[in-house]
């Protein structure tokens, strides 16, 4: 039996695997975000959305899977819809907690 027990000092760190709880994907839509950056004619980009998400406390437990997608609601509109894909628990607890939550982006109120 002793021959199967390894000394902790002899275990290579590149051979250690981290076990994680099984995860699922949640897809969330953020509405009422201005399409243009405040005071400019520059459209909002996914990098701007990432910064907003990282700065807001309601997104603390979420990890983005891919870059957020920014979609203008219509050709004449100045409002965008943002789609975010996040890792979530199997029960989708984190995503469900965000549904119908509001948060501020400068002077605008966005809803998930």
URKAZI-V770777 format. One record per run of one state. SS is the DSSP state (h for helix, s for strand, l for the rest). FROM is the first residue (numbers start at 1). LEN is the number of residues. Records with the same first field share a line. If there is no record, write none. Layout:
SS: FROM-LEN + FROM-LEN
//
This chain:
l: 1-1 + 5-3 + 11-2 + 16-7 + 35-1 + 37-6 + 44-2 + 56-1 + 60-3 + 65-4 + 73-6 + 90-3 + 99-3 + 106-2 + 112-1
h: 2-3 + 8-3 + 13-3 + 46-10 + 57-3 + 93-6
s: 23-12 + 36-1 + 43-1 + 63-2 + 69-4 + 79-11 + 102-4 + 108-4
//
